[in-house]
Amino acid sequence: MSRFVPHVPMRPLWRCRACGAPWPCQPARLALLARYRSDRPALMIYLGTLLTEAAGQLAQLNGHTPPADLHDRFLGWARARVPGDGRAGKCTRHDAVQARRGGVGGTMFHVNHEPGVEIHHTDPFAVPAGQRSPVRRLRGRLASPVTLWTAPGPAGLTVSSTLVAEGEPDRLLGLVDPESDLWAAVESAGRFAVAPLNPSHRQLADRFAGLFPSPGGLFATGAWTETPYGPVPADAGGWAGCRLDAAREYGWGLLVEATIEAVELAEETDPLLHYRGRYRELT
C-alpha cells in the first residue's frame, strides 16, 4: 500500500517525540531531576546550550526564529533565587547537601506519582493560567474514554480521541501523534488494534503515554493477547482490529481513518475516562 506522508507544521510549543506532551515531559523531568538535583548552575548551562542549539536548527528548518517562550521559562526558572539565600543562580555546599535531602525550598520538580494526575500547580514549566488556550481548556472538560492503540512491531500509544461509526462498513476514527512510534508502525503495517481500557489500567495508560518508566520496553510487563493487528491487554474488555484507510493533518495531530475488520468482546467492565487532565471512573 502507499505510504502516507502528511505535512505536519512545527507546533507552537516544542513537544516530546515519544509521547507528544509539551517538552520536557514527565520522563525528561525525572531524568533532569536525577542528574541536576544539587547543581542548579549546571542545569542552567545545559538547558541554555540545548535550547539555543534547538532554536538554531528550527530556524533553519522553518525559515524563521521559533517562539522563545519555552527557552525563556527554562532559563528564568534555572536562574531563580534559592529560597532563604537571597542570591540568584548560586549554590553553596550547604545548598547542595540540602538539595540532596530535598530541603532547598522544596524540590526542583514536583513529581506526583499517582498515575494520570496533573502536574502540580507550582510546576515551573506550566503555562500561566491567563495564557492557556481556551480551546485546550474546553477540550479538557470533555470526558473521553481511554483506549490503547497497538500495531505489529510491536508499538503502542494511549489515545483518548477514539470514535466508532457504525455502518457498512463500520469505521473508526482517532487523533494520534504523527511523530509517535505507533503511527510509524501503523503506516508500515496498514493495520492496528484498539482496546478500551478500564480503571485497573491506569499505570498501563501512563506507560504507553510516555508518562511512566517502562524498563525492558512497553510490552515487557503485563499479560498480552497476540492478534494479527497488534498485541492487546489480556484483561481488556475487548478489542477491534482495524485496516488503515487514510490519514490527514488535523489540528496539531493526525486524523486516522480506518475500517473495522474484526471485533472481539470480553466481559464488560467500567471504562477508564480522561477528564481535565486526570483519569476518572464512573461513579
C-alpha positions as protocol buffer text, in pm:
chain_id: "A"
residue {
  index: 1
  type: MET
  ca { x: 0 y: 0 z: 0 }
}
residue {
  index: 2
  type: SER
  ca { x: 107 y: 359 z: -43 }
}
residue {
  index: 3
  type: ARG
  ca { x: 276 y: 533 z: 247 }
}
residue {
  index: 4
  type: PHE
  ca { x: 112 y: 840 z: 398 }
}
residue {
  index: 5
  type: VAL
  ca { x: 348 y: 1133 z: 430 }
}
residue {
  index: 6
  type: PRO
  ca { x: 133 y: 1412 z: 580 }
}
residue {
  index: 7
  type: HIS
  ca { x: 277 y: 1758 z: 624 }
}
residue {
  index: 8
  type: VAL
  ca { x: 265 y: 1848 z: 992 }
}
residue {
  index: 9
  type: PRO
  ca { x: 385 y: 2202 z: 1074 }
}
residue {
  index: 10
  type: MET
  ca { x: 601 y: 2283 z: 1374 }
}
residue {
  index: 11
  type: ARG
  ca { x: 388 y: 2314 z: 1684 }
}
residue {
  index: 12
  type: PRO
  ca { x: 394 y: 2647 z: 1870 }
}
residue {
  index: 13
  type: LEU
  ca { x: 547 y: 2474 z: 2175 }
}
residue {
  index: 14
  type: TRP
  ca { x: 813 y: 2208 z: 2138 }
}
residue {
  index: 15
  type: ARG
  ca { x: 687 y: 1860 z: 2222 }
}
residue {
  index: 16
  type: CYS
  ca { x: 840 y: 1526 z: 2311 }
}
residue {
  index: 17
  type: ARG
  ca { x: 871 y: 1300 z: 2007 }
}
residue {
  index: 18
  type: ALA
  ca { x: 797 y: 994 z: 2222 }
}
residue {
  index: 19
  type: CYS
  ca { x: 470 y: 1098 z: 2388 }
}
residue {
  index: 20
  type: GLY
  ca { x: 362 y: 1424 z: 2225 }
}
residue {
  index: 21
  type: ALA
  ca { x: 347 y: 1612 z: 2556 }
}
residue {
  index: 22
  type: PRO
  ca { x: 494 y: 1964 z: 2584 }
}
residue {
  index: 23
  type: TRP
  ca { x: 867 y: 1920 z: 2640 }
}
residue {
  index: 24
  type: PRO
  ca { x: 1001 y: 1845 z: 2892 }
}
residue {
  index: 25
  type: CYS
  ca { x: 756 y: 1565 z: 2955 }
}
residue {
  index: 26
  type: GLN
  ca { x: 747 y: 1360 z: 3275 }
}
residue {
  index: 27
  type: PRO
  ca { x: 1034 y: 1121 z: 3183 }
}
residue {
  index: 28
  type: ALA
  ca { x: 1252 y: 1417 z: 3087 }
}
residue {
  index: 29
  type: ARG
  ca { x: 1178 y: 1589 z: 3418 }
}
residue {
  index: 30
  type: LEU
  ca { x: 1267 y: 1277 z: 3613 }
}
residue {
  index: 31
  type: ALA
  ca { x: 1595 y: 1244 z: 3425 }
}
residue {
  index: 32
  type: LEU
  ca { x: 1685 y: 1610 z: 3481 }
}
residue {
  index: 33
  type: LEU
  ca { x: 1590 y: 1581 z: 3848 }
}
residue {
  index: 34
  type: ALA
  ca { x: 1819 y: 1283 z: 3898 }
}
residue {
  index: 35
  type: ARG
  ca { x: 2112 y: 1441 z: 3718 }
}
residue {
  index: 36
  type: TYR
  ca { x: 2097 y: 1802 z: 3837 }
}
residue {
  index: 37
  type: ARG
  ca { x: 1924 y: 1781 z: 4174 }
}
residue {
  index: 38
  type: SER
  ca { x: 2204 y: 1965 z: 4354 }
}
residue {
  index: 39
  type: ASP
  ca { x: 2360 y: 2173 z: 4076 }
}
residue {
  index: 40
  type: ARG
  ca { x: 2132 y: 2449 z: 3952 }
}
residue {
  index: 41
  type: PRO
  ca { x: 2406 y: 2643 z: 3763 }
}
residue {
  index: 42
  type: ALA
  ca { x: 2499 y: 2328 z: 3568 }
}
residue {
  index: 43
  type: LEU
  ca { x: 2134 y: 2275 z: 3479 }
}
residue {
  index: 44
  type: MET
  ca { x: 2108 y: 2634 z: 3356 }
}
residue {
  index: 45
  type: ILE
  ca { x: 2413 y: 2590 z: 3133 }
}
residue {
  index: 46
  type: TYR
  ca { x: 2288 y: 2257 z: 2999 }
}
residue {
  index: 47
  type: LEU
  ca { x: 1940 y: 2388 z: 2917 }
}
residue {
  index: 48
  type: GLY
  ca { x: 2071 y: 2709 z: 2768 }
}
residue {
  index: 49
  type: THR
  ca { x: 2307 y: 2523 z: 2536 }
}
residue {
  index: 50
  type: LEU
  ca { x: 2048 y: 2263 z: 2440 }
}
residue {
  index: 51
  type: LEU
  ca { x: 1769 y: 2506 z: 2362 }
}
residue {
  index: 52
  type: THR
  ca { x: 1989 y: 2758 z: 2185 }
}
residue {
  index: 53
  type: GLU
  ca { x: 2105 y: 2478 z: 1956 }
}
residue {
  index: 54
  type: ALA
  ca { x: 1747 y: 2361 z: 1904 }
}
residue {
  index: 55
  type: ALA
  ca { x: 1632 y: 2715 z: 1825 }
}
residue {
  index: 56
  type: GLY
  ca { x: 1901 y: 2746 z: 1560 }
}
residue {
  index: 57
  type: GLN
  ca { x: 1804 y: 2417 z: 1399 }
}
residue {
  index: 58
  type: LEU
  ca { x: 1435 y: 2508 z: 1398 }
}
residue {
  index: 59
  type: ALA
  ca { x: 1512 y: 2846 z: 1246 }
}
residue {
  index: 60
  type: GLN
  ca { x: 1695 y: 2674 z: 960 }
}
residue {
  index: 61
  type: LEU
  ca { x: 1409 y: 2429 z: 906 }
}
residue {
  index: 62
  type: ASN
  ca { x: 1126 y: 2681 z: 924 }
}
residue {
  index: 63
  type: GLY
  ca { x: 1296 y: 2986 z: 781 }
}
residue {
  index: 64
  type: HIS
  ca { x: 1220 y: 3196 z: 1086 }
}
residue {
  index: 65
  type: THR
  ca { x: 1306 y: 3215 z: 1454 }
}
residue {
  index: 66
  type: PRO
  ca { x: 1078 y: 2990 z: 1664 }
}
residue {
  index: 67
  type: PRO
  ca { x: 899 y: 3118 z: 1975 }
}
residue {
  index: 68
  type: ALA
  ca { x: 1133 y: 3171 z: 2269 }
}
residue {
  index: 69
  type: ASP
  ca { x: 865 y: 3114 z: 2531 }
}
residue {
  index: 70
  type: LEU
  ca { x: 987 y: 2774 z: 2647 }
}
residue {
  index: 71
  type: HIS
  ca { x: 1351 y: 2884 z: 2633 }
}
residue {
  index: 72
  type: ASP
  ca { x: 1277 y: 3193 z: 2844 }
}
residue {
  index: 73
  type: ARG
  ca { x: 1079 y: 2997 z: 3100 }
}
residue {
  index: 74
  type: PHE
  ca { x: 1357 y: 2740 z: 3132 }
}
residue {
  index: 75
  type: LEU
  ca { x: 1627 y: 2996 z: 3194 }
}
residue {
  index: 76
  type: GLY
  ca { x: 1408 y: 3212 z: 3416 }
}
residue {
  index: 77
  type: TRP
  ca { x: 1340 y: 2915 z: 3639 }
}
residue {
  index: 78
  type: ALA
  ca { x: 1703 y: 2799 z: 3638 }
}
residue {
  index: 79
  type: ARG
  ca { x: 1820 y: 3146 z: 3745 }
}
residue {
  index: 80
  type: ALA
  ca { x: 1556 y: 3177 z: 4016 }
}
residue {
  index: 81
  type: ARG
  ca { x: 1656 y: 3264 z: 4372 }
}
residue {
  index: 82
  type: VAL
  ca { x: 1733 y: 2990 z: 4614 }
}
residue {
  index: 83
  type: PRO
  ca { x: 1476 y: 3046 z: 4894 }
}
residue {
  index: 84
  type: GLY
  ca { x: 1633 y: 3174 z: 5211 }
}
residue {
  index: 85
  type: ASP
  ca { x: 1964 y: 3253 z: 5040 }
}
residue {
  index: 86
  type: GLY
  ca { x: 1896 y: 3577 z: 4851 }
}
residue {
  index: 87
  type: ARG
  ca { x: 2139 y: 3501 z: 4568 }
}
residue {
  index: 88
  type: ALA
  ca { x: 2029 y: 3423 z: 4215 }
}
residue {
  index: 89
  type: GLY
  ca { x: 2154 y: 3107 z: 4047 }
}
residue {
  index: 90
  type: LYS
  ca { x: 2424 y: 3018 z: 4304 }
}
residue {
  index: 91
  type: CYS
  ca { x: 2451 y: 2703 z: 4508 }
}
residue {
  index: 92
  type: THR
  ca { x: 2666 y: 2672 z: 4820 }
}
residue {
  index: 93
  type: ARG
  ca { x: 2794 y: 2342 z: 4956 }
}
residue {
  index: 94
  type: HIS
  ca { x: 2523 y: 2366 z: 5220 }
}
residue {
  index: 95
  type: ASP
  ca { x: 2263 y: 2414 z: 4946 }
}
residue {
  index: 96
  type: ALA
  ca { x: 2388 y: 2105 z: 4765 }
}
residue {
  index: 97
  type: VAL
  ca { x: 2359 y: 1894 z: 5079 }
}
residue {
  index: 98
  type: GLN
  ca { x: 2014 y: 2032 z: 5148 }
}
residue {
  index: 99
  type: ALA
  ca { x: 1908 y: 1971 z: 4789 }
}
residue {
  index: 100
  type: ARG
  ca { x: 2007 y: 1604 z: 4814 }
}
residue {
  index: 101
  type: ARG
  ca { x: 1783 y: 1591 z: 5120 }
}
residue {
  index: 102
  type: GLY
  ca { x: 1505 y: 1777 z: 4938 }
}
residue {
  index: 103
  type: GLY
  ca { x: 1545 y: 2081 z: 5163 }
}
residue {
  index: 104
  type: VAL
  ca { x: 1635 y: 2381 z: 4946 }
}
residue {
  index: 105
  type: GLY
  ca { x: 1296 y: 2545 z: 4937 }
}
residue {
  index: 106
  type: GLY
  ca { x: 1133 y: 2223 z: 4817 }
}
residue {
  index: 107
  type: THR
  ca { x: 1222 y: 2000 z: 4525 }
}
residue {
  index: 108
  type: MET
  ca { x: 1344 y: 2108 z: 4185 }
}
residue {
  index: 109
  type: PHE
  ca { x: 1042 y: 1941 z: 4025 }
}
residue {
  index: 110
  type: HIS
  ca { x: 719 y: 1831 z: 4188 }
}
residue {
  index: 111
  type: VAL
  ca { x: 652 y: 1477 z: 4070 }
}
residue {
  index: 112
  type: ASN
  ca { x: 319 y: 1328 z: 4166 }
}
residue {
  index: 113
  type: HIS
  ca { x: 350 y: 951 z: 4139 }
}
residue {
  index: 114
  type: GLU
  ca { x: -23 y: 882 z: 4122 }
}
residue {
  index: 115
  type: PRO
  ca { x: -83 y: 770 z: 3761 }
}
residue {
  index: 116
  type: GLY
  ca { x: -281 y: 1011 z: 3547 }
}
residue {
  index: 117
  type: VAL
  ca { x: -272 y: 1312 z: 3776 }
}
residue {
  index: 118
  type: GLU
  ca { x: -198 y: 1668 z: 3676 }
}
residue {
  index: 119
  type: ILE
  ca { x: 140 y: 1830 z: 3725 }
}
residue {
  index: 120
  type: HIS
  ca { x: 149 y: 2028 z: 4049 }
}
residue {
  index: 121
  type: HIS
  ca { x: 31 y: 2390 z: 4021 }
}
residue {
  index: 122
  type: THR
  ca { x: 379 y: 2512 z: 4115 }
}
residue {
  index: 123
  type: ASP
  ca { x: 535 y: 2329 z: 3819 }
}
residue {
  index: 124
  type: PRO
  ca { x: 795 y: 2575 z: 3681 }
}
residue {
  index: 125
  type: PHE
  ca { x: 717 y: 2467 z: 3323 }
}
residue {
  index: 126
  type: ALA
  ca { x: 340 y: 2514 z: 3344 }
}
residue {
  index: 127
  type: VAL
  ca { x: 184 y: 2773 z: 3114 }
}
residue {
  index: 128
  type: PRO
  ca { x: 39 y: 3060 z: 3324 }
}
residue {
  index: 129
  type: ALA
  ca { x: -338 y: 3036 z: 3363 }
}
residue {
  index: 130
  type: GLY
  ca { x: -401 y: 3358 z: 3170 }
}
residue {
  index: 131
  type: GLN
  ca { x: -207 y: 3228 z: 2868 }
}
residue {
  index: 132
  type: ARG
  ca { x: -372 y: 2887 z: 2838 }
}
residue {
  index: 133
  type: SER
  ca { x: -570 y: 2824 z: 2522 }
}
residue {
  index: 134
  type: PRO
  ca { x: -948 y: 2837 z: 2583 }
}
residue {
  index: 135
  type: VAL
  ca { x: -986 y: 2561 z: 2324 }
}
residue {
  index: 136
  type: ARG
  ca { x: -746 y: 2339 z: 2517 }
}
residue {
  index: 137
  type: ARG
  ca { x: -937 y: 2414 z: 2838 }
}
residue {
  index: 138
  type: LEU
  ca { x: -1266 y: 2329 z: 2665 }
}
residue {
  index: 139
  type: ARG
  ca { x: -1118 y: 2003 z: 2539 }
}
residue {
  index: 140
  type: GLY
  ca { x: -1019 y: 1920 z: 2895 }
}
residue {
  index: 141
  type: ARG
  ca { x: -1382 y: 1949 z: 3003 }
}
residue {
  index: 142
  type: LEU
  ca { x: -1492 y: 1683 z: 2754 }
}
residue {
  index: 143
  type: ALA
  ca { x: -1465 y: 1343 z: 2921 }
}
residue {
  index: 144
  type: SER
  ca { x: -1308 y: 1088 z: 2684 }
}
residue {
  index: 145
  type: PRO
  ca { x: -1268 y: 710 z: 2700 }
}
residue {
  index: 146
  type: VAL
  ca { x: -905 y: 600 z: 2726 }
}
residue {
  index: 147
  type: THR
  ca { x: -800 y: 343 z: 2466 }
}
residue {
  index: 148
  type: LEU
  ca { x: -479 y: 167 z: 2375 }
}
residue {
  index: 149
  type: TRP
  ca { x: -379 y: 153 z: 2008 }
}
residue {
  index: 150
  type: THR
  ca { x: -121 y: -108 z: 1911 }
}
residue {
  index: 151
  type: ALA
  ca { x: 32 y: -225 z: 1585 }
}
residue {
  index: 152
  type: PRO
  ca { x: 266 y: -504 z: 1469 }
}
residue {
  index: 153
  type: GLY
  ca { x: 623 y: -432 z: 1565 }
}
residue {
  index: 154
  type: PRO
  ca { x: 503 y: -403 z: 1829 }
}
residue {
  index: 155
  type: ALA
  ca { x: 426 y: -40 z: 1905 }
}
residue {
  index: 156
  type: GLY
  ca { x: 157 y: 125 z: 2110 }
}
residue {
  index: 157
  type: LEU
  ca { x: 10 y: 457 z: 2220 }
}
residue {
  index: 158
  type: THR
  ca { x: -254 y: 570 z: 2468 }
}
residue {
  index: 159
  type: VAL
  ca { x: -529 y: 753 z: 2277 }
}
residue {
  index: 160
  type: SER
  ca { x: -828 y: 941 z: 2422 }
}
residue {
  index: 161
  type: SER
  ca { x: -979 y: 1059 z: 2094 }
}
residue {
  index: 162
  type: THR
  ca { x: -1126 y: 738 z: 1954 }
}
residue {
  index: 163
  type: LEU
  ca { x: -1463 y: 741 z: 1778 }
}
residue {
  index: 164
  type: VAL
  ca { x: -1653 y: 446 z: 1632 }
}
residue {
  index: 165
  type: ALA
  ca { x: -1900 y: 500 z: 1347 }
}
residue {
  index: 166
  type: GLU
  ca { x: -2142 y: 213 z: 1280 }
}
residue {
  index: 167
  type: GLY
  ca { x: -2224 y: 149 z: 915 }
}
residue {
  index: 168
  type: GLU
  ca { x: -2144 y: -66 z: 615 }
}
residue {
  index: 169
  type: PRO
  ca { x: -1855 y: -95 z: 663 }
}
residue {
  index: 170
  type: ASP
  ca { x: -1804 y: 1 z: 1026 }
}
residue {
  index: 171
  type: ARG
  ca { x: -1543 y: 272 z: 1067 }
}
residue {
  index: 172
  type: LEU
  ca { x: -1311 y: 404 z: 1337 }
}
residue {
  index: 173
  type: LEU
  ca { x: -1151 y: 747 z: 1372 }
}
residue {
  index: 174
  type: GLY
  ca { x: -883 y: 876 z: 1606 }
}
residue {
  index: 175
  type: LEU
  ca { x: -631 y: 1156 z: 1654 }
}
residue {
  index: 176
  type: VAL
  ca { x: -274 y: 1038 z: 1710 }
}
residue {
  index: 177
  type: ASP
  ca { x: 69 y: 1196 z: 1727 }
}
residue {
  index: 178
  type: PRO
  ca { x: 223 y: 1185 z: 1378 }
}
residue {
  index: 179
  type: GLU
  ca { x: 571 y: 1160 z: 1532 }
}
residue {
  index: 180
  type: SER
  ca { x: 488 y: 860 z: 1752 }
}
residue {
  index: 181
  type: ASP
  ca { x: 631 y: 511 z: 1710 }
}
residue {
  index: 182
  type: LEU
  ca { x: 272 y: 389 z: 1693 }
}
residue {
  index: 183
  type: TRP
  ca { x: 197 y: 587 z: 1380 }
}
residue {
  index: 184
  type: ALA
  ca { x: 516 y: 469 z: 1211 }
}
residue {
  index: 185
  type: ALA
  ca { x: 414 y: 108 z: 1282 }
}
residue {
  index: 186
  type: VAL
  ca { x: 54 y: 162 z: 1165 }
}
residue {
  index: 187
  type: GLU
  ca { x: 173 y: 333 z: 848 }
}
residue {
  index: 188
  type: SER
  ca { x: 407 y: 43 z: 774 }
}
residue {
  index: 189
  type: ALA
  ca { x: 169 y: -244 z: 858 }
}
residue {
  index: 190
  type: GLY
  ca { x: -153 y: -85 z: 735 }
}
residue {
  index: 191
  type: ARG
  ca { x: -344 y: -223 z: 1032 }
}
residue {
  index: 192
  type: PHE
  ca { x: -377 y: -176 z: 1408 }
}
residue {
  index: 193
  type: ALA
  ca { x: -574 y: -285 z: 1715 }
}
residue {
  index: 194
  type: VAL
  ca { x: -777 y: -68 z: 1953 }
}
residue {
  index: 195
  type: ALA
  ca { x: -865 y: -181 z: 2306 }
}
residue {
  index: 196
  type: PRO
  ca { x: -1076 y: 15 z: 2558 }
}
residue {
  index: 197
  type: LEU
  ca { x: -904 y: 41 z: 2896 }
}
residue {
  index: 198
  type: ASN
  ca { x: -1060 y: 4 z: 3241 }
}
residue {
  index: 199
  type: PRO
  ca { x: -968 y: 161 z: 3579 }
}
residue {
  index: 200
  type: SER
  ca { x: -713 y: -114 z: 3651 }
}
residue {
  index: 201
  type: HIS
  ca { x: -512 y: 4 z: 3350 }
}
residue {
  index: 202
  type: ARG
  ca { x: -411 y: 347 z: 3484 }
}
residue {
  index: 203
  type: GLN
  ca { x: -42 y: 263 z: 3504 }
}
residue {
  index: 204
  type: LEU
  ca { x: -50 y: 91 z: 3166 }
}
residue {
  index: 205
  type: ALA
  ca { x: -212 y: 401 z: 3013 }
}
residue {
  index: 206
  type: ASP
  ca { x: 59 y: 623 z: 3161 }
}
residue {
  index: 207
  type: ARG
  ca { x: 330 y: 388 z: 3038 }
}
residue {
  index: 208
  type: PHE
  ca { x: 211 y: 400 z: 2679 }
}
residue {
  index: 209
  type: ALA
  ca { x: 164 y: 776 z: 2703 }
}
residue {
  index: 210
  type: GLY
  ca { x: 532 y: 811 z: 2798 }
}
residue {
  index: 211
  type: LEU
  ca { x: 448 y: 929 z: 3150 }
}
residue {
  index: 212
  type: PHE
  ca { x: 569 y: 623 z: 3338 }
}
residue {
  index: 213
  type: PRO
  ca { x: 901 y: 434 z: 3315 }
}
residue {
  index: 214
  type: SER
  ca { x: 899 y: 120 z: 3101 }
}
residue {
  index: 215
  type: PRO
  ca { x: 1224 y: -70 z: 3165 }
}
residue {
  index: 216
  type: GLY
  ca { x: 1255 y: -353 z: 2917 }
}
residue {
  index: 217
  type: GLY
  ca { x: 1006 y: -195 z: 2677 }
}
residue {
  index: 218
  type: LEU
  ca { x: 639 y: -101 z: 2672 }
}
residue {
  index: 219
  type: PHE
  ca { x: 520 y: -460 z: 2638 }
}
residue {
  index: 220
  type: ALA
  ca { x: 763 y: -613 z: 2889 }
}
residue {
  index: 221
  type: THR
  ca { x: 510 y: -628 z: 3174 }
}
residue {
  index: 222
  type: GLY
  ca { x: 152 y: -747 z: 3192 }
}
residue {
  index: 223
  type: ALA
  ca { x: -32 y: -1020 z: 3004 }
}
residue {
  index: 224
  type: TRP
  ca { x: -89 y: -972 z: 2632 }
}
residue {
  index: 225
  type: THR
  ca { x: -301 y: -1142 z: 2370 }
}
residue {
  index: 226
  type: GLU
  ca { x: -140 y: -1156 z: 2027 }
}
residue {
  index: 227
  type: THR
  ca { x: -363 y: -1062 z: 1733 }
}
residue {
  index: 228
  type: PRO
  ca { x: -290 y: -1005 z: 1362 }
}
residue {
  index: 229
  type: TYR
  ca { x: -344 y: -635 z: 1428 }
}
residue {
  index: 230
  type: GLY
  ca { x: -115 y: -596 z: 1729 }
}
residue {
  index: 231
  type: PRO
  ca { x: -95 y: -710 z: 2094 }
}
residue {
  index: 232
  type: VAL
  ca { x: -388 y: -624 z: 2322 }
}
residue {
  index: 233
  type: PRO
  ca { x: -411 y: -643 z: 2704 }
}
residue {
  index: 234
  type: ALA
  ca { x: -534 y: -988 z: 2802 }
}
residue {
  index: 235
  type: ASP
  ca { x: -774 y: -837 z: 3056 }
}
residue {
  index: 236
  type: ALA
  ca { x: -921 y: -573 z: 2825 }
}
residue {
  index: 237
  type: GLY
  ca { x: -1298 y: -566 z: 2778 }
}
residue {
  index: 238
  type: GLY
  ca { x: -1250 y: -634 z: 2410 }
}
residue {
  index: 239
  type: TRP
  ca { x: -1067 y: -507 z: 2105 }
}
residue {
  index: 240
  type: ALA
  ca { x: -1117 y: -405 z: 1745 }
}
residue {
  index: 241
  type: GLY
  ca { x: -891 y: -492 z: 1453 }
}
residue {
  index: 242
  type: CYS
  ca { x: -870 y: -207 z: 1203 }
}
residue {
  index: 243
  type: ARG
  ca { x: -742 y: -160 z: 848 }
}
residue {
  index: 244
  type: LEU
  ca { x: -588 y: 179 z: 777 }
}
residue {
  index: 245
  type: ASP
  ca { x: -779 y: 373 z: 510 }
}
residue {
  index: 246
  type: ALA
  ca { x: -642 y: 726 z: 523 }
}
residue {
  index: 247
  type: ALA
  ca { x: -471 y: 982 z: 741 }
}
residue {
  index: 248
  type: ARG
  ca { x: -453 y: 1359 z: 723 }
}
residue {
  index: 249
  type: GLU
  ca { x: -328 y: 1650 z: 926 }
}
residue {
  index: 250
  type: TYR
  ca { x: -595 y: 1771 z: 1167 }
}
residue {
  index: 251
  type: GLY
  ca { x: -502 y: 2044 z: 1412 }
}
residue {
  index: 252
  type: TRP
  ca { x: -169 y: 1951 z: 1568 }
}
residue {
  index: 253
  type: GLY
  ca { x: -245 y: 1582 z: 1531 }
}
residue {
  index: 254
  type: LEU
  ca { x: -310 y: 1325 z: 1262 }
}
residue {
  index: 255
  type: LEU
  ca { x: -667 y: 1212 z: 1193 }
}
residue {
  index: 256
  type: VAL
  ca { x: -656 y: 839 z: 1126 }
}
residue {
  index: 257
  type: GLU
  ca { x: -946 y: 680 z: 937 }
}
residue {
  index: 258
  type: ALA
  ca { x: -986 y: 304 z: 940 }
}
residue {
  index: 259
  type: THR
  ca { x: -1227 y: 23 z: 863 }
}
residue {
  index: 260
  type: ILE
  ca { x: -1312 y: -217 z: 1145 }
}
residue {
  index: 261
  type: GLU
  ca { x: -1242 y: -572 z: 1025 }
}
residue {
  index: 262
  type: ALA
  ca { x: -1270 y: -769 z: 1350 }
}
residue {
  index: 263
  type: VAL
  ca { x: -1425 y: -723 z: 1694 }
}
residue {
  index: 264
  type: GLU
  ca { x: -1370 y: -941 z: 2000 }
}
residue {
  index: 265
  type: LEU
  ca { x: -1571 y: -868 z: 2316 }
}
residue {
  index: 266
  type: ALA
  ca { x: -1497 y: -999 z: 2666 }
}
residue {
  index: 267
  type: GLU
  ca { x: -1669 y: -939 z: 2998 }
}
residue {
  index: 268
  type: GLU
  ca { x: -1789 y: -579 z: 3017 }
}
residue {
  index: 269
  type: THR
  ca { x: -1603 y: -353 z: 3260 }
}
residue {
  index: 270
  type: ASP
  ca { x: -1632 y: 12 z: 3357 }
}
residue {
  index: 271
  type: PRO
  ca { x: -1433 y: 243 z: 3131 }
}
residue {
  index: 272
  type: LEU
  ca { x: -1128 y: 446 z: 3221 }
}
residue {
  index: 273
  type: LEU
  ca { x: -1202 y: 811 z: 3140 }
}
residue {
  index: 274
  type: HIS
  ca { x: -979 y: 1113 z: 3091 }
}
residue {
  index: 275
  type: TYR
  ca { x: -1122 y: 1442 z: 3220 }
}
residue {
  index: 276
  type: ARG
  ca { x: -944 y: 1771 z: 3295 }
}
residue {
  index: 277
  type: GLY
  ca { x: -602 y: 1610 z: 3289 }
}
residue {
  index: 278
  type: ARG
  ca { x: -692 y: 1323 z: 3524 }
}
residue {
  index: 279
  type: TYR
  ca { x: -814 y: 969 z: 3496 }
}
residue {
  index: 280
  type: ARG
  ca { x: -1168 y: 927 z: 3621 }
}
residue {
  index: 281
  type: GLU
  ca { x: -1411 y: 641 z: 3676 }
}
residue {
  index: 282
  type: LEU
  ca { x: -1786 y: 612 z: 3654 }
}
residue {
  index: 283
  type: THR
  ca { x: -1948 y: 660 z: 3994 }
}
